[in-house]
């Protein structure tokens, strides 16, 4: 380690012997800084604030202040370069090297920022939220990492220069400081390598994760195509073709197909295909209006919006977090430092800044959060009270579900509640909650088709590709669609279908 530090410290000495190289370093550093600021300003100027546009009809006061700050920075650097060049000031080579690496870091980062803004018109507002290294595009993601490497090397050179200037070479304090710096450099380099690996993995094989917005955005960018109504489905004409019955799917991550890369493997597509295989007279068209991070109130509004397509059947694929808009379990994971900002200081919380700007920190934080929640909720020694066990909360929730089904009935559509809970087969608490909810819904006259029998004989690892996140995989979608196909045939279609090959 000491030998590596001596090697790095000796580079400026060798470089001093070449005046031309020193001049190149000086102008390269100045050019990198100035071009980086220009690129950043171009993104900030093209951005339009969402709500507050008091400055020139485009920007908020804070955003305009940020633009002015970068203009002042540009002018200040330009003035300093002019003054040093006019006075023929010769900077020490170590200072030149640190300027070069820091300047290249700024330039590379600004390049990633600029590329992100070409794809996302709102990228210019990221800086106000301190999302500095938070791009969700593959090329900018790697450019951000290269920028981190440049900034890291530049900071190391500054630290070495500071130690050499303030401490004697043979003193005990100097040795201790050098050893500490060597440790910090080693740890920093290891973290950068891990960050590179996680970023490469997220780009190459993105997986949906409940608490990891950057990797979720990467997954969505690669595998999700939205129609004109912003649903993961093809566009449908307002009027169905003659002889075609329409089925509207409403719900959250299950109909949406979270972590399902090929839309054809989802519940809706399999149900449509199965019904059309069995039918000899009518055709069936499934309209998928599933949305992520939605609840029952969202589903009511989705149904209102989609009734213009005049569905004959409405299937509500229900998940057991749809009630959380009313109440959460008595134990929830530690609050999200990204989305739950309660005070101004929360915005600059060190952990929040780390998670926002590091793929490695985001993965560690999300898995820790999910793991703690799973341990508490699924360990019998830590009983959890769910909203479904609170009579007043469940009653309010059922009233909202009544609104959904009344709305479907007024549109003359047959509506069914299909609750799915993948954990019910493995934990008694989940099964009890599931059965109690089904009984309560049936008691209110809601038609319910339980899905639990469809998964008998299958282990949790069979039904999910990631037992940690537990999004339904292709097999679970297939089993669910086959079970609902049979219920659909027996309860709605009767003799209208000629029995064909079963799925």
C-alpha positions in Angstrom: 0.0 0.0 0.0 2.8 2.4 0.9 4.5 1.5 -2.3 1.4 2.4 -4.3 1.1 5.7 -2.6 4.8 6.5 -3.4 4.2 5.6 -7.0 1.2 7.9 -7.3 3.1 10.7 -5.5 6.0 10.3 -7.9 3.9 10.9 -11.0 3.8 14.7 -10.7 7.6 14.8 -10.2 8.2 12.9 -13.5 5.6 15.0 -15.3 7.3 18.2 -14.2 10.1 17.5 -16.5 7.8 17.9 -19.5 6.6 21.5 -19.8 4.5 20.7 -22.8 2.6 18.0 -20.9 2.0 20.4 -18.1 0.5 22.9 -20.6 -1.7 20.2 -22.0 -2.9 19.3 -18.5 -3.8 23.0 -17.8 -5.8 23.6 -20.9 -7.5 20.1 -20.7 -8.6 20.8 -17.2 -10.0 24.3 -18.1 -11.7 23.0 -21.2 -13.3 20.1 -19.3 -14.7 22.3 -16.6 -16.1 24.9 -19.0 -17.7 22.3 -21.4 -19.2 20.5 -18.4 -20.8 23.6 -17.1 -22.1 24.5 -20.6 -23.7 21.1 -21.1 -25.3 21.3 -17.6 -26.6 24.8 -18.3 -28.1 23.6 -21.6 -30.1 21.0 -19.7 -31.2 23.4 -17.0 -32.3 26.1 -19.5 -34.4 23.6 -21.6 -36.2 22.3 -18.5 -39.7 23.7 -17.7 -40.8 23.6 -14.0 -43.9 21.6 -13.3 -46.1 24.1 -11.4 -44.3 27.2 -10.3 -43.3 29.1 -13.5 -43.1 32.7 -12.2 -39.7 33.4 -13.8 -40.1 34.1 -17.6 -43.1 31.7 -17.6 -40.8 28.7 -17.5 -39.0 28.3 -14.2 -39.5 28.4 -10.5 -37.4 30.9 -8.5 -35.3 28.0 -7.1 -34.6 26.6 -10.5 -33.7 30.0 -11.9 -31.4 30.5 -9.0 -29.7 27.2 -9.9 -29.2 28.5 -13.5 -27.7 31.8 -12.2 -25.4 29.8 -9.9 -23.9 27.8 -12.8 -23.6 31.0 -14.9 -21.6 32.5 -12.1 -19.5 29.4 -11.8 -18.8 29.5 -15.5 -17.7 33.2 -15.4 -15.6 32.6 -12.3 -13.7 29.7 -13.9 -13.2 31.7 -17.1 -11.9 34.7 -15.2 -9.5 32.5 -13.2 -8.1 30.9 -16.3 -7.7 34.3 -18.0 -5.9 35.7 -14.9 -3.6 32.8 -14.5 -2.7 32.8 -18.2 -2.2 36.6 -18.2 0.0 36.5 -15.2 1.9 33.4 -16.5 1.3 31.6 -13.2 2.8 28.1 -13.3 0.8 25.8 -11.2 2.3 22.8 -9.5 1.9 19.6 -11.5 0.0 17.8 -8.7 -2.5 20.7 -8.7 -2.8 20.3 -12.5 -3.4 16.6 -12.3 -6.2 17.0 -9.7 -7.7 19.7 -11.9 -7.7 17.4 -14.9 -9.3 14.5 -13.1 -11.9 16.6 -11.4 -12.6 18.4 -14.7 -13.0 15.2 -16.6 -15.3 14.0 -13.9 -17.5 17.1 -14.3 -17.4 16.8 -18.1 -18.3 13.1 -18.1 -21.1 13.6 -15.6 -22.5 16.6 -17.6 -22.4 14.4 -20.7 -24.6 11.7 -19.0 -26.9 14.5 -17.7 -27.3 15.9 -21.2 -28.0 12.4 -22.7 -30.6 11.7 -20.0 -32.3 15.0 -20.8 -32.7 14.0 -24.5 -34.8 11.1 -23.5 -36.5 12.5 -20.4 -37.6 16.1 -20.6 -37.9 16.3 -16.8 -34.3 15.3 -16.2 -33.4 18.9 -15.8 -35.2 19.0 -12.5 -33.2 16.2 -10.9 -30.5 18.5 -9.5 -33.0 20.2 -7.2 -33.9 16.8 -5.7 -30.2 16.0 -5.4 -30.5 13.2 -7.9 -27.0 13.7 -9.3 -26.1 10.2 -10.4 -29.6 8.8 -10.8 -30.0 8.3 -14.6 -32.1 5.3 -15.8 -30.6 5.1 -19.3 -27.9 2.5 -19.9 -25.2 4.8 -21.5 -25.6 7.6 -18.9 -25.5 5.0 -16.1 -22.0 3.9 -17.2 -20.9 7.5 -17.9 -21.9 8.4 -14.3 -19.8 5.6 -13.0 -16.8 6.8 -15.1 -17.4 10.3 -13.7 -17.3 8.9 -10.2 -13.9 7.3 -11.0 -12.5 10.5 -12.2 -13.8 12.4 -9.2 -12.4 9.8 -6.9 -8.9 9.9 -8.4 -9.0 13.7 -8.4 -10.0 13.7 -4.7 -7.2 11.2 -3.9 -4.6 13.4 -5.6 -5.8 16.4 -3.6 -5.6 14.4 -0.4 -2.1 13.2 -1.1 -0.9 16.7 -2.0 -2.5 18.1 1.2 -0.7 15.5 3.4 2.6 16.1 1.6 2.3 19.9 2.2 1.3 19.8 5.8 3.1 16.9 7.4 6.8 15.8 7.6 7.7 12.6 5.8 9.1 10.8 8.8 6.9 11.9 11.6 4.5 9.5 13.4 1.5 11.6 12.5 2.5 11.5 8.8 2.7 7.7 8.8 -0.6 7.4 10.5 -2.3 9.8 8.0 -0.7 8.0 5.1 -1.9 4.6 6.4 -5.4 6.0 7.0 -5.5 7.4 3.5 -4.3 4.1 2.0 -7.2 2.3 3.8 -9.7 4.9 2.5 -8.4 4.6 -1.0 -8.7 0.8 -0.9 -12.3 0.9 0.5 -13.3 3.6 -2.0 -11.9 1.6 -4.9 -13.7 -1.5 -3.7 -17.0 0.4 -3.4 -16.5 1.7 -7.0 -15.9 -1.8 -8.3 -19.0 -3.1 -6.6 -21.0 -0.1 -7.9 -19.8 -0.9 -11.4 -20.9 -4.5 -11.0 -24.4 -3.7 -9.7 -24.9 -1.1 -12.4 -23.8 -3.6 -15.1 -26.1 -6.2 -13.6 -29.1 -3.8 -13.4 -28.6 -2.8 -17.1 -28.0 -6.4 -18.3 -30.6 -8.3 -16.3 -33.0 -5.8 -14.7 -35.5 -7.3 -12.2 -38.6 -5.7 -10.7 -38.1 -4.8 -7.1 -40.6 -3.1 -4.8 -38.2 -0.6 -3.3 -35.7 0.0 -6.1 -37.0 2.7 -8.5 -33.9 2.9 -10.7 -33.8 -0.8 -11.5 -37.6 -0.8 -11.9 -37.3 2.0 -14.4 -34.6 0.0 -16.3 -36.9 -3.0 -16.4 -39.8 -1.0 -17.6 -37.8 0.7 -20.3 -36.7 -2.6 -21.7 -39.8 -4.8 -21.4 -42.9 -2.5 -21.0 -44.7 -0.9 -23.9 -47.7 1.3 -23.0 -50.7 2.0 -25.3 -52.2 5.4 -25.8 -54.0 5.2 -22.5 -50.8 4.5 -20.6 -51.7 0.8 -19.9 -49.5 -2.2 -20.7 -51.7 -3.4 -23.5 -52.4 -2.9 -27.2 -54.8 -0.2 -28.3 -58.4 -1.2 -28.6 -61.2 0.5 -30.7 -64.0 2.0 -28.8 -66.5 -0.4 -30.4 -66.0 -4.1 -30.3 -66.2 -6.1 -33.5 -69.4 -8.0 -34.2 -69.6 -11.2 -32.3 -66.8 -10.2 -29.8 -67.3 -10.2 -26.1 -65.0 -7.9 -24.1 -63.4 -8.7 -20.7 -61.9 -5.8 -18.8 -59.0 -6.6 -16.3 -58.5 -4.1 -13.5 -55.9 -4.4 -10.7 -52.3 -3.9 -9.7 -49.1 -5.8 -10.4 -50.8 -9.1 -11.2 -52.7 -8.0 -14.4 -49.9 -5.6 -15.2 -47.4 -8.5 -15.3 -44.7 -7.2 -12.9 -41.4 -9.0 -13.8 -43.1 -10.8 -16.7 -40.9 -9.9 -19.7 -43.2 -11.3 -22.4 -46.8 -9.9 -22.3 -48.0 -13.1 -23.9 -47.2 -15.0 -20.6 -49.5 -12.8 -18.5 -52.9 -13.8 -17.1 -54.9 -11.7 -19.5 -53.3 -12.9 -22.7 -53.5 -16.5 -21.6 -57.2 -16.1 -20.6 -58.0 -14.5 -24.0 -56.2 -17.3 -25.9 -57.9 -20.0 -23.8 -61.4 -18.6 -24.3 -60.9 -18.2 -28.1 -59.6 -21.8 -28.3 -62.7 -23.1 -26.7 -65.2 -20.9 -28.5 -66.8 -21.9 -31.7 -69.3 -19.0 -32.0 -68.0 -16.0 -30.1 -64.7 -14.3 -29.9 -63.2 -12.8 -26.8 -61.1 -9.7 -26.3 -59.3 -8.9 -23.1 -58.6 -5.3 -22.3 -55.8 -5.0 -19.7 -56.0 -1.9 -17.4 -53.7 -3.1 -14.7 -51.4 -0.5 -13.1 -48.6 -0.7 -10.6 -48.8 0.8 -7.1 -52.6 1.1 -7.3 -55.4 0.5 -4.7 -59.1 0.2 -4.7 -59.8 3.9 -5.2 -57.5 3.8 -8.2 -59.4 0.8 -9.5 -62.7 2.6 -9.3 -61.3 5.5 -11.3 -59.8 3.1 -13.8 -63.2 1.4 -14.3 -64.9 4.7 -14.8 -62.4 5.6 -17.5 -62.5 2.2 -19.3 -66.3 1.9 -19.4 -66.3 3.7 -22.7 -65.1 0.4 -24.2 -68.4 -1.2 -23.0 -67.0 -4.4 -21.4 -69.3 -7.4 -21.0 -67.3 -8.7 -18.1 -65.1 -7.0 -15.5 -62.5 -9.0 -13.5 -60.9 -7.2 -10.5 -57.6 -9.0 -9.8 -57.3 -8.1 -6.1 -54.1 -7.9 -4.1 -53.8 -7.7 -0.4 -52.2 -4.3 -0.3 -55.2 -2.7 -2.0 -56.5 -1.7 1.5 -53.4 0.2 2.5 -54.9 3.5 1.5 -57.1 3.2 4.6 -54.7 1.7 7.1 -51.3 -0.1 7.1 -50.3 -3.1 9.2 -49.2 -2.3 12.8 -45.7 -3.1 11.6 -44.3 -1.7 8.4 -40.7 -1.5 7.2 -38.7 1.6 8.2 -40.2 4.5 6.3 -38.8 5.1 2.8 -36.2 7.8 3.0 -36.7 8.4 -0.7 -40.5 8.9 -1.0 -41.5 9.9 2.5 -40.1 13.4 3.0 -41.6 15.0 6.1 -39.2 17.9 6.8 -36.8 19.9 4.8 -33.9 18.1 6.4 -35.2 14.8 5.1 -34.4 16.0 1.6 -30.7 16.2 2.4 -30.6 13.1 4.7 -27.2 11.3 4.0 -28.9 7.9 3.5 -31.4 9.4 1.1 -28.7 11.0 -1.0 -26.7 7.8 -1.0 -29.7 5.6 -2.1 -30.8 8.2 -4.7 -27.3 8.3 -6.3 -26.0 4.8 -5.9 -27.3 1.5 -7.5 -25.3 -0.4 -4.9 -26.9 1.5 -1.9 -30.4 1.2 -3.5 -30.1 -2.6 -3.8 -28.8 -2.9 -0.2 -31.5 -0.6 1.2 -34.3 -2.3 -0.7 -33.3 -5.8 0.3 -32.8 -4.9 3.9 -36.2 -3.2 4.1 -37.9 -6.1 2.4 -36.1 -8.7 4.6 -36.9 -7.0 7.8 -40.6 -6.8 6.8 -40.7 -10.4 5.8 -39.0 -11.5 9.1 -41.5 -9.7 11.2 -44.7 -10.5 9.2 -44.0 -14.2 8.6 -42.4 -15.1 11.9 -45.0 -16.5 14.3 -43.2 -14.9 17.3 -43.9 -11.4 15.9 -47.7 -11.3 15.3 -48.9 -8.5 13.0 -52.3 -7.0 13.0 -53.4 -6.4 9.4 -56.0 -3.8 8.4 -58.3 -6.7 7.5 -58.5 -7.7 11.1 -59.8 -4.2 12.1 -63.6 -4.3 11.6 -64.1 -0.6 11.0 -61.3 -0.5 8.4 -62.5 -3.6 6.6 -66.1 -2.2 6.5 -64.9 1.0 4.8 -62.9 -1.0 2.4 -65.8 -3.3 1.5 -68.0 -0.2 0.9 -65.4 1.0 -1.6 -65.4 -2.4 -3.3 -69.2 -2.1 -3.4 -68.8 1.1 -5.3 -66.7 -0.7 -7.8 -69.1 -3.5 -8.4 -72.2 -1.2 -8.5 -70.4 0.9 -11.2 -69.8 -2.3 -13.2 -73.4 -3.4 -12.7 -74.8 0.0 -13.8 -72.8 -0.5 -17.0 -74.5 -3.9 -17.4 -71.2 -5.8 -17.1 -70.8 -9.0 -15.1 -68.2 -8.4 -12.5 -66.0 -10.8 -10.4 -63.6 -10.3 -7.6 -60.5 -12.5 -7.9 -58.3 -12.2 -4.8 -54.8 -13.6 -5.1 -52.4 -14.1 -2.3 -49.3 -16.2 -3.1 -48.3 -16.4 0.5 -51.5 -18.0 1.7 -50.3 -21.5 0.9 -47.3 -21.2 3.2 -48.2 -19.1 6.2 -51.3 -19.6 8.3 -51.7 -15.9 9.0 -52.0 -15.1 5.3 -54.4 -17.9 4.7 -56.6 -16.8 7.6 -56.7 -13.3 6.3 -57.5 -14.5 2.8 -60.4 -16.7 3.9 -61.9 -14.0 6.2 -61.8 -11.5 3.4 -63.4 -13.9 0.9 -66.3 -14.6 3.4 -66.8 -10.9 4.1 -66.9 -10.1 0.4 -69.4 -12.9 -0.4 -71.6 -11.7 2.6 -72.0 -8.4 0.8 -73.2 -10.1 -2.4 -69.9 -9.8 -4.3 -69.1 -12.6 -6.7 -65.7 -14.0 -5.7 -63.6 -16.6 -7.5 -60.8 -17.6 -5.1 -57.5 -18.6 -6.7 -55.8 -20.5 -3.9 -57.0 -24.0 -5.1 -55.3 -23.4 -8.5 -51.9 -23.5 -6.8 -52.2 -26.6 -4.7 -49.2 -28.9 -5.0 -46.9 -26.1 -6.0 -44.2 -24.6 -3.8 -43.6 -20.9 -3.5 -40.4 -21.3 -5.5 -42.4 -22.8 -8.4 -44.7 -19.8 -8.6 -42.1 -17.0 -8.5 -38.8 -16.6 -10.3 -37.5 -14.6 -7.3 -38.7 -15.9 -3.9 -37.4 -12.8 -2.3 -39.7 -10.4 -4.2 -42.4 -12.9 -5.0 -44.0 -11.5 -8.1 -46.1 -14.1 -9.9 -44.1 -15.8 -12.7 -45.3 -17.3 -16.0 -46.4 -20.6 -14.4 -48.5 -18.9 -11.8 -50.2 -16.8 -14.5 -50.8 -20.0 -16.5 -52.4 -21.8 -13.5 -54.5 -18.8 -12.6 -55.8 -18.3 -16.1 -56.7 -22.0 -16.4 -58.7 -21.9 -13.2 -60.5 -18.7 -14.1 -61.1 -20.0 -17.6 -63.0 -23.0 -16.1 -65.0 -20.8 -13.8 -65.8 -18.4 -16.7 -67.0 -21.3 -18.8 -69.1 -22.9 -16.2 -70.7 -19.7 -14.7 -71.0 -17.3 -17.6 -70.9 -19.2 -20.9 -72.8 -22.4 -20.5 -73.5 -24.0 -23.9 -72.1 -21.0 -25.8 -68.7 -22.8 -25.8 -67.9 -26.1 -27.4 -65.4 -27.9 -25.2 -62.1 -28.1 -26.8 -58.5 -28.7 -25.7 -57.9 -27.6 -22.1 -55.0 -25.4 -21.3 
